[in-house]
Amino acid sequence: MVGVARFEPPTPPSRTQCSTGLSHTPTTRGKKRRDTRAKGRPAFFPLIVHVGDLAAAHRIARFNAAALALADAFWPGPLTLVLPKGANCPVADLATAGLDTIALRVPAHPVARDILRGFGGAVVAPSANRSGHVSPTTAAHVRHDLDGRIDLIVDGGPVDVGIESTIVGCFDRPALLRPGGISRADIERVLGGPLASADPGAIDGRPQASGMLASHYAPRARVRLNAANLAPGEALLAFGRADPPGIGTATTVMNLSERGDLKEAAANLFGCLRALDASGAPTIAVTPIPEDGLGEAINDRLRRAAAPKG
């Protein structure tokens, strides 16, 4: 499923398995400006460029040995590589926020791949939601956030992975810029060594990649993490079978995965946050979630959702 802004000339939609995307071609300035207006996204955010295969990626960026190994292992799939731009990179500077690097991904969903092959070019596809808000995972989420701001929605069903792609910066030493649908351990297994830690700061005031702002993926409600008990009037976002003390006072209860499955929890995360936010509770209390595997990405999103806004 994907939310699509279609501009003139018509831009094909794309569908990814991570979260719902707002799509357009990245080679002209006007389309990116309209994309940022639809989302309310600052123009200094670099965007992820989606291509159909590795050959198309080579026409846009330069690959080192680590980048080639990761692309071979995880493309198509939920991995974004931040790479130096190629000498004749056709992507407009607005799509890369003026950086000398570009974020590239080859999506796995068959609809996205068919569109990219048929189109024969690259497509920029940030998440189809208002900037900074909870990412969408269904067509209904897109309609709620962007109705009247986009021209059409292509609905291929709920997303599979749920959380966004993992972003790795392929610098002198590969660095994890954003945890996501592929775990740190799986990436390090391919690289044969540990990933460097990303600098949480920005380059000349610009984030190095999507999803790196301290406050992001945020509901209107306050988010309280690692909740050991419930206060009256709070909504509960649980993980596993254990019920925290005070659960009887919760206004609404949702469970990311009663069986403690992190893959299931990742797929449910944004949908649960949206539903609990819509319940009107002033606070969403979240029980502890392990940091291993996909738990690193889940906790990353929750920490950003809980960070002070503005």
C-alpha positions as a LaTeX table, in Angstrom:
\begin{tabular}{lrrr}
\hline
Residue & $x$ (\AA) & $y$ (\AA) & $z$ (\AA) \\
\hline
Met1 & 0.00 & 0.00 & 0.00 \\
Val2 & 1.18 & 3.49 & $-0.75$ \\
Gly3 & $-0.10$ & 7.01 & $-0.50$ \\
Val4 & 0.76 & 8.85 & $-3.69$ \\
Ala5 & 1.04 & 12.46 & $-4.72$ \\
Arg6 & 0.83 & 12.54 & $-8.50$ \\
Phe7 & 2.18 & 15.70 & $-10.08$ \\
Glu8 & 2.45 & 16.98 & $-13.63$ \\
Pro9 & 3.90 & 15.29 & $-15.61$ \\
Pro10 & 2.25 & 12.22 & $-14.04$ \\
Thr11 & 4.49 & 10.45 & $-11.54$ \\
Pro12 & 4.02 & 6.73 & $-10.91$ \\
Pro13 & 3.28 & 5.50 & $-7.40$ \\
Ser14 & 5.51 & 3.20 & $-5.41$ \\
Arg15 & 4.77 & 0.71 & $-2.64$ \\
Thr16 & 7.30 & $-0.41$ & $-0.06$ \\
Gln17 & 7.05 & $-3.09$ & 2.61 \\
Cys18 & 8.30 & $-0.86$ & 5.45 \\
Ser19 & 5.88 & 2.03 & 5.77 \\
Thr20 & 3.54 & 3.85 & 3.43 \\
Gly21 & 5.25 & 6.21 & 0.98 \\
Leu22 & 4.49 & 9.50 & $-0.77$ \\
Ser23 & 6.04 & 9.22 & $-4.24$ \\
His24 & 7.38 & 11.42 & $-7.00$ \\
Thr25 & 10.29 & 11.66 & $-9.40$ \\
Pro26 & 13.40 & 13.24 & $-7.80$ \\
Thr27 & 14.90 & 14.96 & $-10.84$ \\
Thr28 & 13.00 & 18.26 & $-10.80$ \\
Arg29 & 12.66 & 20.92 & $-8.13$ \\
Gly30 & 8.93 & 21.64 & $-8.23$ \\
Lys31 & 7.83 & 18.13 & $-7.34$ \\
Lys32 & 9.99 & 17.96 & $-4.27$ \\
Arg33 & 8.62 & 21.30 & $-3.12$ \\
Arg34 & 5.08 & 20.01 & $-3.51$ \\
Asp35 & 6.00 & 16.84 & $-1.63$ \\
Thr36 & 7.33 & 18.90 & 1.29 \\
Arg37 & 4.21 & 21.06 & 1.26 \\
Ala38 & 1.94 & 18.01 & 1.35 \\
Lys39 & 3.82 & 16.56 & 4.30 \\
Gly40 & 4.79 & 19.82 & 5.96 \\
Arg41 & 8.33 & 18.45 & 5.79 \\
Pro42 & 11.30 & 20.86 & 6.13 \\
Ala43 & 13.26 & 21.24 & 2.89 \\
Phe44 & 16.56 & 20.49 & 4.68 \\
Phe45 & 15.58 & 16.80 & 5.17 \\
Pro46 & 17.28 & 14.45 & 2.69 \\
Leu47 & 14.90 & 11.98 & 1.06 \\
Ile48 & 15.30 & 8.31 & 0.16 \\
Val49 & 15.50 & 7.57 & $-3.56$ \\
His50 & 14.03 & 4.23 & $-4.67$ \\
Val51 & 15.38 & 2.41 & $-7.72$ \\
Gly52 & 14.53 & $-0.86$ & $-9.41$ \\
Asp53 & 17.86 & $-2.65$ & $-9.14$ \\
Leu54 & 21.55 & $-2.34$ & $-8.39$ \\
Ala55 & 22.36 & $-1.29$ & $-11.96$ \\
Ala56 & 20.06 & 1.72 & $-11.60$ \\
Ala57 & 21.68 & 2.56 & $-8.26$ \\
His58 & 25.14 & 2.54 & $-9.88$ \\
Arg59 & 23.97 & 5.28 & $-12.27$ \\
Ile60 & 23.23 & 7.55 & $-9.29$ \\
Ala61 & 25.85 & 6.78 & $-6.63$ \\
Arg62 & 29.34 & 5.38 & $-6.02$ \\
Phe63 & 29.65 & 2.07 & $-4.18$ \\
Asn64 & 32.55 & 0.87 & $-2.06$ \\
Ala65 & 33.13 & $-2.78$ & $-1.11$ \\
Ala66 & 30.99 & $-2.58$ & 2.04 \\
Ala67 & 28.09 & $-1.03$ & 0.16 \\
Leu68 & 28.23 & $-3.70$ & $-2.54$ \\
Ala69 & 28.24 & $-6.46$ & 0.08 \\
Leu70 & 25.20 & $-5.00$ & 1.83 \\
Ala71 & 23.32 & $-4.43$ & $-1.43$ \\
Asp72 & 24.02 & $-8.01$ & $-2.49$ \\
Ala73 & 22.81 & $-9.37$ & 0.84 \\
Phe74 & 19.72 & $-7.22$ & 1.48 \\
Trp75 & 18.46 & $-5.72$ & $-1.78$ \\
Pro76 & 15.66 & $-5.81$ & $-2.62$ \\
Gly77 & 14.54 & $-5.17$ & 0.93 \\
Pro78 & 14.28 & $-2.74$ & 3.86 \\
Leu79 & 17.84 & $-1.38$ & 3.74 \\
Thr80 & 18.77 & 2.15 & 2.68 \\
Leu81 & 22.41 & 2.94 & 1.84 \\
Val82 & 23.77 & 6.48 & 2.10 \\
Leu83 & 26.45 & 6.78 & $-0.59$ \\
Pro84 & 28.51 & 9.45 & $-2.34$ \\
Lys85 & 26.68 & 10.90 & $-5.33$ \\
Gly86 & 27.89 & 9.77 & $-8.73$ \\
Ala87 & 29.58 & 12.21 & $-11.08$ \\
Asn88 & 26.46 & 12.50 & $-13.25$ \\
Cys89 & 23.83 & 12.02 & $-10.55$ \\
Pro90 & 20.49 & 13.15 & $-12.06$ \\
Val91 & 18.78 & 13.68 & $-8.69$ \\
Ala92 & 17.98 & 17.30 & $-7.84$ \\
Asp93 & 19.82 & 18.87 & $-4.91$ \\
Leu94 & 16.51 & 19.52 & $-3.16$ \\
Ala95 & 15.95 & 15.77 & $-2.87$ \\
Thr96 & 19.34 & 15.32 & $-1.19$ \\
Ala97 & 19.09 & 18.54 & 0.87 \\
Gly98 & 22.23 & 19.75 & $-0.89$ \\
Leu99 & 24.41 & 17.02 & 0.60 \\
Asp100 & 27.17 & 15.28 & $-1.34$ \\
Thr101 & 25.56 & 11.94 & $-0.46$ \\
Ile102 & 22.37 & 10.25 & $-1.54$ \\
Ala103 & 20.16 & 7.68 & 0.21 \\
Leu104 & 19.23 & 4.73 & $-2.05$ \\
Arg105 & 17.00 & 1.71 & $-1.64$ \\
Val106 & 15.67 & $-1.13$ & $-3.81$ \\
Pro107 & 12.20 & $-2.04$ & $-2.47$ \\
Ala108 & 11.04 & $-5.65$ & $-2.36$ \\
His109 & 7.31 & $-5.24$ & $-2.87$ \\
Pro110 & 6.31 & $-6.53$ & $-6.33$ \\
Val111 & 4.08 & $-3.53$ & $-7.09$ \\
Ala112 & 6.90 & $-1.09$ & $-6.38$ \\
Arg113 & 9.32 & $-3.14$ & $-8.45$ \\
Asp114 & 6.91 & $-3.34$ & $-11.40$ \\
Ile115 & 6.36 & 0.42 & $-11.29$ \\
Leu116 & 10.06 & 1.20 & $-11.08$ \\
Arg117 & 10.83 & $-1.15$ & $-13.97$ \\
Gly118 & 8.03 & 0.29 & $-16.07$ \\
Phe119 & 8.96 & 3.86 & $-15.25$ \\
Gly120 & 12.65 & 3.30 & $-15.89$ \\
Gly121 & 13.81 & 5.91 & $-13.40$ \\
Ala122 & 14.13 & 6.73 & $-9.71$ \\
Val123 & 11.28 & 7.61 & $-7.34$ \\
Val124 & 11.52 & 9.52 & $-4.08$ \\
Ala125 & 9.12 & 8.09 & $-1.49$ \\
Pro126 & 9.09 & 9.57 & 2.02 \\
Ser127 & 6.44 & 8.28 & 4.39 \\
Ala128 & 2.90 & 9.40 & 3.48 \\
Asn129 & 2.09 & 11.28 & 6.68 \\
Arg130 & 2.38 & 14.75 & 8.10 \\
Ser131 & 6.03 & 15.38 & 8.90 \\
Gly132 & 7.02 & 14.33 & 12.42 \\
His133 & 3.81 & 12.41 & 13.05 \\
Val134 & 3.34 & 8.66 & 13.43 \\
Ser135 & 4.21 & 6.82 & 10.22 \\
Pro136 & 1.31 & 5.29 & 8.25 \\
Thr137 & 0.93 & 1.56 & 7.64 \\
Thr138 & $-2.50$ & 1.43 & 5.94 \\
Ala139 & $-4.38$ & 3.40 & 3.30 \\
Ala140 & $-6.71$ & 4.70 & 6.01 \\
His141 & $-3.76$ & 6.28 & 7.82 \\
Val142 & $-2.71$ & 8.06 & 4.62 \\
Arg143 & $-6.22$ & 9.33 & 3.99 \\
His144 & $-6.46$ & 10.62 & 7.56 \\
Asp145 & $-3.21$ & 12.59 & 7.33 \\
Leu146 & $-3.14$ & 13.76 & 3.72 \\
Asp147 & $-6.70$ & 13.86 & 2.40 \\
Gly148 & $-6.93$ & 16.86 & 0.08 \\
Arg149 & $-3.14$ & 17.16 & $-0.16$ \\
Ile150 & $-2.49$ & 14.24 & $-2.55$ \\
Asp151 & $-4.16$ & 13.15 & $-5.75$ \\
Leu152 & $-4.59$ & 9.42 & $-5.26$ \\
Ile153 & $-3.87$ & 6.43 & $-3.05$ \\
Val154 & $-2.79$ & 3.01 & $-4.31$ \\
Asp155 & $-3.82$ & 0.44 & $-1.69$ \\
Gly156 & $-1.87$ & $-2.84$ & $-1.73$ \\
Gly157 & $-2.85$ & $-3.80$ & 1.82 \\
Pro158 & $-1.12$ & $-3.22$ & 5.16 \\
Val159 & 2.66 & $-3.09$ & 5.17 \\
Asp160 & 4.68 & $-6.19$ & 6.06 \\
Val161 & 7.62 & $-4.90$ & 8.11 \\
Gly162 & 5.88 & $-1.90$ & 9.69 \\
Ile163 & 8.90 & 0.14 & 10.73 \\
Glu164 & 10.98 & 1.99 & 8.17 \\
Ser165 & 14.12 & 0.74 & 6.50 \\
Thr166 & 17.46 & 0.49 & 8.26 \\
Ile167 & 19.81 & 3.25 & 7.05 \\
Val168 & 23.54 & 2.59 & 6.83 \\
Gly169 & 26.03 & 5.29 & 5.89 \\
Cys170 & 28.69 & 3.72 & 3.71 \\
Phe171 & 31.54 & 5.98 & 4.76 \\
Asp172 & 35.17 & 5.05 & 5.50 \\
Arg173 & 33.65 & 2.88 & 8.21 \\
Pro174 & 29.98 & 1.88 & 7.77 \\
Ala175 & 27.72 & 3.58 & 10.33 \\
Leu176 & 24.19 & 2.83 & 11.49 \\
Leu177 & 22.26 & 6.06 & 10.87 \\
Arg178 & 18.80 & 4.67 & 11.64 \\
Pro179 & 17.88 & 1.20 & 12.95 \\
Gly180 & 15.04 & $-0.37$ & 11.02 \\
Gly181 & 13.68 & $-3.47$ & 9.35 \\
Ile182 & 17.04 & $-5.25$ & 9.18 \\
Ser183 & 18.79 & $-5.75$ & 12.50 \\
Arg184 & 22.23 & $-4.46$ & 13.42 \\
Ala185 & 23.40 & $-8.06$ & 13.99 \\
Asp186 & 22.40 & $-9.15$ & 10.47 \\
Ile187 & 24.23 & $-6.21$ & 8.92 \\
Glu188 & 27.35 & $-6.73$ & 11.02 \\
Arg189 & 27.35 & $-10.41$ & 10.08 \\
Val190 & 27.68 & $-9.42$ & 6.40 \\
Leu191 & 30.30 & $-6.75$ & 7.09 \\
Gly192 & 32.35 & $-9.01$ & 9.34 \\
Gly193 & 32.66 & $-6.33$ & 12.02 \\
Pro194 & 30.75 & $-3.78$ & 14.08 \\
Leu195 & 28.96 & $-0.77$ & 12.65 \\
Ala196 & 30.17 & 2.63 & 13.77 \\
Ser197 & 27.79 & 4.72 & 15.84 \\
Ala198 & 26.16 & 7.55 & 13.94 \\
Asp199 & 26.87 & 11.13 & 14.92 \\
Pro200 & 23.48 & 12.30 & 16.22 \\
Gly201 & 24.25 & 15.79 & 14.98 \\
Ala202 & 23.81 & 17.18 & 11.51 \\
Ile203 & 26.02 & 18.35 & 8.67 \\
Asp204 & 25.80 & 22.16 & 8.40 \\
Gly205 & 22.48 & 21.99 & 10.21 \\
Arg206 & 21.08 & 19.25 & 7.96 \\
Pro207 & 20.36 & 15.69 & 9.14 \\
Gln208 & 22.44 & 13.02 & 7.40 \\
Ala209 & 19.38 & 10.83 & 6.74 \\
Ser210 & 15.65 & 10.50 & 7.32 \\
Gly211 & 14.37 & 9.87 & 10.83 \\
Met212 & 17.34 & 11.34 & 12.70 \\
Leu213 & 15.60 & 14.23 & 14.47 \\
Ala214 & 15.22 & 13.83 & 18.23 \\
Ser215 & 11.43 & 14.21 & 18.01 \\
His216 & 9.83 & 12.15 & 15.26 \\
Tyr217 & 7.09 & 9.54 & 14.73 \\
Ala218 & 5.14 & 11.39 & 17.44 \\
Pro219 & 1.47 & 11.08 & 18.42 \\
Arg220 & $-0.37$ & 14.02 & 19.98 \\
Ala221 & $-0.46$ & 12.19 & 23.32 \\
Arg222 & 2.53 & 12.14 & 25.65 \\
Val223 & 4.45 & 8.84 & 25.44 \\
Arg224 & 5.83 & 7.38 & 28.69 \\
Leu225 & 8.44 & 4.66 & 28.19 \\
Asn226 & 9.40 & 1.58 & 30.24 \\
Ala227 & 6.24 & 1.86 & 32.29 \\
Ala228 & 6.30 & $-0.49$ & 35.29 \\
Asn229 & 2.76 & 0.46 & 36.30 \\
Leu230 & $-0.23$ & 2.40 & 35.02 \\
Ala231 & $-1.56$ & 5.72 & 36.26 \\
Pro232 & $-5.32$ & 6.34 & 36.09 \\
Gly233 & $-6.42$ & 7.63 & 32.69 \\
Glu234 & $-3.41$ & 6.40 & 30.74 \\
Ala235 & $-3.63$ & 4.21 & 27.65 \\
Leu236 & $-1.40$ & 1.12 & 27.66 \\
Leu237 & 0.84 & $-0.15$ & 24.88 \\
Ala238 & 2.03 & $-3.54$ & 26.12 \\
Phe239 & 4.51 & $-6.16$ & 24.96 \\
Gly240 & 4.31 & $-9.79$ & 26.07 \\
Arg241 & 1.90 & $-11.47$ & 28.47 \\
Ala242 & 2.72 & $-9.75$ & 31.76 \\
Asp243 & 0.13 & $-7.17$ & 32.90 \\
Pro244 & 1.61 & $-4.18$ & 34.76 \\
Pro245 & 0.03 & $-3.07$ & 38.05 \\
Gly246 & $-2.81$ & $-0.64$ & 37.48 \\
Ile247 & $-3.88$ & $-2.10$ & 34.15 \\
Gly248 & $-7.47$ & $-1.95$ & 35.34 \\
Thr249 & $-7.33$ & 1.86 & 35.26 \\
Ala250 & $-6.15$ & 2.03 & 31.63 \\
Thr251 & $-8.54$ & 3.78 & 29.25 \\
Thr252 & $-7.46$ & 1.53 & 26.36 \\
Val253 & $-5.10$ & $-1.44$ & 26.12 \\
Met254 & $-3.26$ & $-2.67$ & 23.02 \\
Asn255 & $-0.49$ & $-5.26$ & 22.82 \\
Leu256 & 2.27 & $-5.16$ & 20.21 \\
Ser257 & 2.76 & $-8.91$ & 20.56 \\
Glu258 & 1.31 & $-11.04$ & 23.35 \\
Arg259 & 3.79 & $-13.81$ & 22.48 \\
Gly260 & 6.75 & $-11.44$ & 22.71 \\
Asp261 & 7.60 & $-11.59$ & 19.00 \\
Leu262 & 9.65 & $-8.54$ & 17.98 \\
Lys263 & 8.85 & $-8.96$ & 14.28 \\
Glu264 & 5.13 & $-8.90$ & 15.07 \\
Ala265 & 5.66 & $-5.94$ & 17.40 \\
Ala266 & 7.46 & $-3.96$ & 14.69 \\
Ala267 & 4.63 & $-4.59$ & 12.24 \\
Asn268 & 2.05 & $-3.40$ & 14.80 \\
Leu269 & 3.91 & $-0.44$ & 16.31 \\
Phe270 & 2.66 & 2.51 & 14.29 \\
Gly271 & $-0.89$ & 1.20 & 13.93 \\
Cys272 & $-1.14$ & 0.76 & 17.72 \\
Leu273 & 0.29 & 4.23 & 18.39 \\
Arg274 & $-2.22$ & 5.78 & 16.02 \\
Ala275 & $-5.15$ & 3.88 & 17.54 \\
Leu276 & $-4.18$ & 4.76 & 21.12 \\
Asp277 & $-3.67$ & 8.39 & 20.15 \\
Ala278 & $-7.11$ & 8.46 & 18.57 \\
Ser279 & $-8.62$ & 7.17 & 21.82 \\
Gly280 & $-8.04$ & 10.59 & 23.35 \\
Ala281 & $-5.89$ & 9.45 & 26.28 \\
Pro282 & $-3.47$ & 12.20 & 27.35 \\
Thr283 & $-0.65$ & 9.70 & 27.91 \\
Ile284 & 0.36 & 6.42 & 26.29 \\
Ala285 & 2.33 & 4.24 & 28.73 \\
Val286 & 4.61 & 1.70 & 27.03 \\
Thr287 & 5.91 & $-1.38$ & 28.85 \\
Pro288 & 9.60 & $-2.32$ & 28.39 \\
Ile289 & 10.64 & $-3.85$ & 25.06 \\
Pro290 & 13.94 & $-5.75$ & 24.62 \\
Glu291 & 16.68 & $-3.90$ & 22.75 \\
Asp292 & 17.94 & $-6.94$ & 20.82 \\
Gly293 & 17.20 & $-7.60$ & 17.16 \\
Leu294 & 14.32 & $-5.49$ & 15.83 \\
Gly295 & 13.83 & $-4.22$ & 19.38 \\
Glu296 & 16.57 & $-1.65$ & 18.72 \\
Ala297 & 14.49 & $-0.10$ & 15.93 \\
Ile298 & 11.23 & $-0.30$ & 17.91 \\
Asn299 & 12.81 & 1.44 & 20.90 \\
Asp300 & 14.40 & 4.05 & 18.60 \\
Arg301 & 10.95 & 4.98 & 17.26 \\
Leu302 & 9.44 & 5.03 & 20.74 \\
Arg303 & 12.20 & 7.25 & 22.15 \\
Arg304 & 11.69 & 9.74 & 19.33 \\
Ala305 & 7.92 & 9.59 & 19.82 \\
Ala306 & 8.45 & 10.37 & 23.52 \\
Ala307 & 10.94 & 13.21 & 23.00 \\
Pro308 & 9.84 & 16.79 & 23.66 \\
Lys309 & 8.20 & 18.26 & 20.55 \\
Gly310 & 9.42 & 21.41 & 18.87 \\
\hline
\end{tabular}
